[in-house]
Amino acid sequence: MSTTEFWKKKVQLLGWLSLLFIISLLSWKVFGNTGKRYIFFFKSSDTTSVMQESRYIRPINGKNMVVAYVDELLLGPQMERCRPLFAAGTKVLSCFEHDDTLYVNFNDAILKDSSEAVTIMEGTKLFQDNIRKNFVNIKVVEMFVEGIKMYEVN
């Protein structure tokens, strides 16, 4: 093999590798954006300890990240042997951020007594802790049920 053929093969190989790199980079940019990593805290169903899990969240349909996080938090834990924060059927009616305060309005399903979920006091405290630990700009979490303010939890 002559040196010209050798260099021709090298240039072709380099061209193909460059093309593959560009295709993979574009694919990653379009399809591979997994979102931002957030931490979730849930109460263990076996012990009194609080368990931690992480998930990647992307805002969907123009939601801001806090609203997307709250929606994900209400889905409950992905780990086995952990309890959800609130009773099944709990939904957010409205959620918005103003200055350093997050306002969250739940439907009345949050008031249901559930053997699967933690108590409403524990759920409220864990909810607020989750928000404060993931969004340091939020200092106060105001929680409402059908527009009526819930009790204060410190």
URZI-V253325 format. One line per field, one symbol per residue. phi: phi as a letter, one per 20 degrees, with the letter a starting at -180 (. if undefined). psi: psi as a letter, one per 20 degrees, with the letter a starting at -180 (. if undefined). burial: # if it has 24 or more other C-alpha atoms within 12 Angstrom, else .. A space follows every 50 residues. Layout:
phi->???
psi->???
burial->???
//
This chain:
phi->.efffgfffffffffffffffffffffffedefendecdcdcefeecefd ecccbdcdfdlmfeffffffgffffnfeffmcdffcfgnfceebbbdcld cddcddffffefecfeefffffffffgffgfffecffeecdedcclndff ffcd
psi->prhghghgggggghgghgggggghgggghgijoiaqpqqppqpqihajqp qpqqqppppqkjqrhgghggghhihaqhqqkqqrhrqqipqphqprppdk pppporrihhiqppihrrqhggggghggggghhhniiohpoppqokippr qqp.
burial->.....................................#######.....# #.....#.......#############....######..###.####... .######..##.....####.###########.##....######....# ....
//
